[in-house]
Amino acid sequence: MNILCDLLGIKYPVLQGGMGNISNAPLTSAVSEAGGLGTIGAGTMTPTELEQIIMETKERTNKPFAVNIAITVSPYVEEIVELLIKHDVPIVSLSAGDPTPFVERLHNEGIKIITVVGSVRHALKAEAAGTDIIVAEGYEAAGINSNYESTTLTLIPQIVDKVKVPVVAAGGIANGRGLAAMLVLGASGVQIGTRFIATKEAPFSQEYKNKILSATDTDTVIVGRTVKRVRRVLKTPYSKKLLEYEGSSNYTLEKFSELTSEKYHIIGAVEGNLEEGFINGGQISGLIYDIPSVKELLERMVEEANSSINNISTLRK
């Protein structure tokens, strides 16, 4: 039994990344039903909005799922923690901040804790705080990333060598070969986001899905470097505007935060308006060619991973 699967009560060592305010019950429940760990991203949702998605997810599946809290992003962190306890959410993913203040309270309620990090130092701090699982995310990933811009290939083995808790690899993974590669590097599983966008159950705009399907290896761009808020998005008319704003002398973190708020995320990802809103996308977009069901995707990933690992034996004489 894979240690990650055993710890989380899932069939396959594949986690869904938090997707902020575009999170929804259909995709989250589909990932959990298919054997992975579905995740709801709290984003900047109000507790009432989040509660509705949690309740709908529980109606759709009795399998484990998680809720991600971006600690320094959500204005409702304390209320959301109480909400998760109220609804017996079994797993909480913490990102964008120090997990320490929440670990004891969540553990006392029997909740497993995942912490997302982008460096060895932060992984060690998360382990010391008592986190059960570490997600190490390279900057190939979609959305907000670490300012260190460490790649997944180099980050995973360094963190695996330094911590004792299971490590999950995130960033640049969309198929079974990626899953196999991360397992070989010492990870216990993977977390994916962009690949789940291009699935049948994902209730996002067709424009978003088409943009992923047509993407090449150079069709994502980093915005926010000048204000030290790194975010990877797909190239669109709106991302071009972001880069133009970034070159102006009066550009500030506050302005960037406004232009990349969940309001504009929804406009792009859900409404499909790529002139007035952005769409997150990882570098792995160039390796996504179809729109399977979540079940088909996970089964294919695991089959391909097993085949890839078996092929390694051909290197021996």
C-alpha angles and dihedrals in degrees: 000000000000109000093229093051091048093049096047100034095240134133101225128036093239124117128191114232119236111263102195118223094350088066115122143177099244095061096036093052092043091056092049093044090051092055103266129099112269115208133202113207110216092202108164094325118141115245088252093055092046093047091057091055092046091051093047091048091052089051090053099045141016091199122106118277135172139223120218119215117194095207100204094037104051116075090202105055098134093045092048093051089054090046092054091050090049092053096041094239101184100209133036125194116205124197142158096038149031112310094196099097092056105040101084094044093049094044090051087060092050093252119149115227128218119187123198116216139171102200143040091247093056091045091055091048091050092050091048089051089058103256114165098213134019123213108203110200125198121206092252084083126103123254128010113007140179116281087229089073093208114172122240093238092059099032100055100058092043092054093041088055093052106043135054100208120088115279124214119201121225132180127056098024124123108136145031094276089058091048091050092048092053092048089052089051089057103264118137093217145331140262118214134184115160093050091057090055089066097058132106095247096050106105096211131124119286087231089062093049093045091052090055093046092051095043123120129201091276100045099101127076137194117235128182101043093127091057094038094245103117116200129170116214137165117264109263137142088270095052088051088056090050091054091048091051089048091060093056122103095233096051112132138179089251091056092046091048090052094049093047096041122130088262091069091038090060092046090057104033102036104023095037095226102144093175093062104026140040133236124212116229135169127224087255088074089096089065096054114098108157146030109239127168114269090250092053091047096052094044090049092048093052093045091049092046092053091048092049093050092048090052090059088075089070088073090071121087 
